[in-house]
Amino acid sequence: MTPTKLLIGQIAVVFAIVILGVWTSTQWCAHMLGYQSPLGVPWFVAAGWPIYKPWKLFEWCLHHLQSAAEGVRATLARLRSASSNKICTHRWKVPCKP
């Protein structure tokens, strides 16, 4: 295997981890907020669950979560940083500061 193919594979894995981490955080946030209408229209509905676009999380943080409970915001921050922390500890074998 050439070094270029290996590098591209690593980049794809890291990208997938980050996207899944953000998407998980988005879905968790929507669930904790009860899928309220101010969150907007879901991207699609799968098995009765509204699925939102991963980047909607950032819009919600800017506009809707200013008055959310501190526990929701703290847990959301941990979920967002979890995927990047996993990447750092796996890649460089040292703990990262969130």
C-alpha positions in Angstrom: 0.0 0.0 0.0 1.4 3.4 -1.0 1.8 6.1 1.7 -0.7 8.3 -0.2 -3.5 5.7 0.0 -2.8 5.2 3.7 -3.0 8.9 4.3 -6.2 9.3 2.4 -7.7 6.4 4.3 -6.7 8.0 7.6 -8.2 11.3 6.6 -11.5 9.6 5.6 -11.6 7.8 9.0 -11.0 11.1 10.9 -13.6 12.9 8.8 -16.2 10.2 9.5 -15.5 10.2 13.2 -16.0 14.0 13.4 -19.2 13.9 11.3 -20.7 11.1 13.4 -19.7 12.9 16.6 -21.4 16.1 15.5 -24.4 14.3 14.2 -24.8 12.3 17.4 -24.6 15.6 19.3 -27.3 17.1 17.1 -29.7 14.2 17.5 -29.1 14.1 21.3 -29.7 17.8 21.6 -33.0 17.6 19.5 -34.1 14.7 21.7 -33.3 16.6 25.0 -35.2 19.6 23.7 -38.2 17.4 22.8 -38.0 17.9 19.0 -39.7 21.3 19.4 -40.9 23.3 16.4 -38.3 26.1 16.9 -35.6 23.6 16.0 -36.9 23.7 12.5 -38.0 21.1 10.0 -36.1 17.8 10.2 -34.1 16.7 7.2 -36.0 13.4 7.0 -37.9 11.0 9.3 -36.6 7.5 9.8 -38.7 4.9 11.7 -40.7 7.8 13.2 -37.6 9.7 14.5 -36.9 13.1 13.0 -33.3 13.3 11.7 -31.7 16.7 11.5 -28.7 17.8 9.5 -25.5 17.6 11.5 -24.6 21.3 11.2 -28.0 22.4 12.7 -26.4 21.9 16.1 -24.3 25.0 15.6 -27.3 27.1 14.6 -29.2 25.9 17.6 -26.3 26.7 19.9 -26.2 30.3 18.6 -29.9 30.9 18.6 -31.8 28.6 20.9 -29.6 27.2 23.6 -28.7 30.5 25.2 -31.5 29.9 27.7 -31.2 26.1 27.9 -30.5 24.4 31.2 -26.8 24.3 32.2 -26.9 20.5 32.3 -28.0 20.3 28.7 -25.3 22.7 27.5 -22.5 21.0 29.5 -23.4 17.5 28.2 -23.6 18.8 24.7 -20.2 20.3 25.0 -18.8 17.0 26.2 -20.4 15.2 23.3 -19.1 17.6 20.7 -15.5 17.3 22.1 -15.7 13.5 22.5 -15.0 12.8 18.8 -12.1 15.2 18.6 -10.6 13.8 21.9 -10.8 10.3 20.5 -8.9 11.4 17.4 -6.2 13.0 19.4 -5.7 10.2 21.9 -5.7 7.6 19.1 -3.4 9.5 16.7 -0.8 10.9 19.1 -1.3 8.7 22.2 -1.7 11.6 24.5 -4.8 13.0 26.2 -6.1 16.2 24.6 -7.6 19.0 26.6 -11.2 19.7 25.4 
